[in-house]
C-alpha cells in the first residue's frame, strides 16, 4: 500500500511533465492543423539547452527555464520554415514526412554534436524529502509540479486575456475564417508553433532534472507519449490533453508496480491502443481535429 | 539567340526521351528478360561476397519497401511500423526453427501468416479513423514489439538474442554462402513483385487505389472500404513477415537491435525516395539507399543525417519520389483547386470591404 501510494505520487509528478509536453503538442497541432513528429526532438533540445546553460552559468532553475524555452522556440521556428510554411495546401503526407525527415536530421545531428552516450544532469534542486504519513514526496517533485501548474496557468492567461491568445484560438478553430477577419494566419501559425515547441522545451528540462540523465536519443519515445496524451484529449483541446498526460504518467507508474521498469513504455503505448479501440475521440466529446 | 538554341536542344532532348520511353514500353518483355538473365549471371562474374551481400540487401529491402508501398502507396493508409512486422517475421522464423526444429520452407508461409494476423489486430481499431491514428498506432506497435523482444527472455532470448539459426536446405543443398542467398533473395523478390503486380491490376488493387483517391466516393460506389483496408494492411504485413523470415537464417543471429525505429525510418526513406504508389519505386529507392549506405560508410554517423536531408530535399522538390508520376498529378490538381477556392474567397472579402 505504501509502495502503491508512493508510485501514485511519482506517477502524478511524471504525468505533470507529460501534461506539459501534451499541452505544447496540442497547441502545435491546433495552430498548424497538422500532426508533427518533431516534438520529441524539440523536447530533447530543450533538455540539452538547460544542461549546457547550467554547466556554464550556475545552478539557477529560472535561467534554465528561459534557456530551454528559447532554444526550443528557435527550433520551432526552423520546423515551421522547413515543414509547414509552403505545404499548407499540399497533400497532408508531404508535411508529415517532412517532420519525420526533420526529426531524423535533428536527432542524428544531436548524436554527433552532443555525443551518443547518456550524460548525468547536474543537481539543481537539493534532494530533500518530506513525509506525510506513509507518503514521501521530494522537493524536486514539488518544484516540477509547481512549474507545470505555473506554466499551464500562464498559458491559459495568454489564451484568454491577450489579443495574441485569441488570435491563436481563432486560427486553430478555422483558418479561412480568421483570414477573413484580418488575422495574419501564417504569422500566427508560426508563433503558435514556436510557443508549443517552447513549452515542450521546458518539459524537456523538467524531465532532465527528474531522471538526472539526458541522451540525444531520448526524444523518440517522449514524442510518442506527447502524441498519445494529446490523442486522449482529442488532439487539439489543451485542457483535456493535459489530463491525458497525467493519465499516462499515472498508468505507467502503476503499471511498473506489477512488473519491471523495462515494461514502462509498453504500458503507455498499450494504453493508447486501448483508448483508440474504445473511445477514439479521447476525453473530448467529439473528434475535434481534422488531421 | 542563345536562349532559342538551348530551347531547341531541350526540345530535341525531350522528344528523344519520349521516344526512348515508347521504345522501353514496346520492348518491355525483352528488357525484363534481359535484366533477369543479367541478375542471374552476376554471381559468376564476381567472387567477392561483399558485392553479393550488398545485392542481397538490395533485394531484401526491395521486398520490405515494396510491402510498405502496398500499404502507404496503393491504399493511402499511413503505416510507420514496418520494422515491427519485419521483427515478428524474423523472430517467428528463428523461434520455430531453433525451438521447434521445423523445416524452413514450412516456416516461411507460417511466419508470413503470423505477421498478417497480428497486423490485423493492430489495424482493426483504427480502420474507421483517419490515417494519422493508424500511423501513431503502428509506430507505437513497432516499439512495443522491440521492447517485448528485448524483455521477454524465455521466448526471444532477451538481450542475448537467438543464435545458431539453422540454414535452410533446398533439395539437399544447404543455402549457406552468400551466392546461395543471392539466388534465394532474387527469387523471393521476383515472386513478390510478380504477385504484387497481379494483385494491383486485379479488382482488389483497383479497390485499394480507389480508397487512396477518395474513400467516401469509393464507399458510395459499393467498395467495402474497411474490409479492403484490412486486407491491404495484411498483405503488406505478410510480405514484411516473409522478408523477416528469409533474413533470420541469413544473419543466423538476431536480437532486438536489428529492429529499432531507425530501421523503420530507413525503409520509409527508401519508399519515399523511390516513389510511392509505383511498382518500380521501392526498388529504385532500395538500390539508391543501399548504394549510398555503402558509399557513405566511411563518414559513419553522418550517414543518417544525409538520409534525413535527402528525404527533406525529396519532399521539397519532388514529393512523388524519383519514379512516381500518378500521385503528383493528383496532388497538383488538388493544390490548384484549393488555391482557386482560396482566391475566390479572398476576392469576396475584398468586394465586401469595398
HADDOCK unambig.tbl for C-alpha pairs under 7 A between the chains (distance, minus, plus):
assign (segid A and resid 89 and name CA) (segid B and resid 335 and name CA) 5.88 0.50 0.50
assign (segid A and resid 89 and name CA) (segid B and resid 338 and name CA) 6.81 0.50 0.50
assign (segid A and resid 90 and name CA) (segid B and resid 331 and name CA) 6.87 0.50 0.50
assign (segid A and resid 90 and name CA) (segid B and resid 335 and name CA) 5.91 0.50 0.50
assign (segid A and resid 91 and name CA) (segid B and resid 331 and name CA) 6.22 0.50 0.50
assign (segid A and resid 94 and name CA) (segid B and resid 315 and name CA) 6.29 0.50 0.50
assign (segid A and resid 94 and name CA) (segid B and resid 319 and name CA) 6.70 0.50 0.50
assign (segid A and resid 98 and name CA) (segid B and resid 312 and name CA) 5.68 0.50 0.50
assign (segid A and resid 98 and name CA) (segid B and resid 315 and name CA) 6.62 0.50 0.50
assign (segid A and resid 101 and name CA) (segid B and resid 308 and name CA) 4.84 0.50 0.50
assign (segid A and resid 101 and name CA) (segid B and resid 311 and name CA) 5.69 0.50 0.50
assign (segid A and resid 101 and name CA) (segid B and resid 312 and name CA) 5.80 0.50 0.50
assign (segid A and resid 102 and name CA) (segid B and resid 308 and name CA) 6.59 0.50 0.50
assign (segid A and resid 104 and name CA) (segid B and resid 308 and name CA) 5.65 0.50 0.50
assign (segid A and resid 105 and name CA) (segid B and resid 305 and name CA) 5.17 0.50 0.50
assign (segid A and resid 105 and name CA) (segid B and resid 308 and name CA) 5.09 0.50 0.50
assign (segid A and resid 105 and name CA) (segid B and resid 309 and name CA) 6.78 0.50 0.50
assign (segid A and resid 108 and name CA) (segid B and resid 304 and name CA) 6.45 0.50 0.50
assign (segid A and resid 108 and name CA) (segid B and resid 305 and name CA) 5.85 0.50 0.50
assign (segid A and resid 109 and name CA) (segid B and resid 305 and name CA) 6.64 0.50 0.50
assign (segid A and resid 112 and name CA) (segid B and resid 301 and name CA) 6.96 0.50 0.50
assign (segid A and resid 180 and name CA) (segid B and resid 349 and name CA) 6.50 0.50 0.50
assign (segid A and resid 266 and name CA) (segid B and resid 144 and name CA) 5.48 0.50 0.50
assign (segid A and resid 269 and name CA) (segid B and resid 140 and name CA) 5.70 0.50 0.50
assign (segid A and resid 273 and name CA) (segid B and resid 137 and name CA) 6.48 0.50 0.50
assign (segid A and resid 276 and name CA) (segid B and resid 125 and name CA) 6.47 0.50 0.50
assign (segid A and resid 277 and name CA) (segid B and resid 125 and name CA) 4.75 0.50 0.50
assign (segid A and resid 291 and name CA) (segid B and resid 132 and name CA) 6.69 0.50 0.50
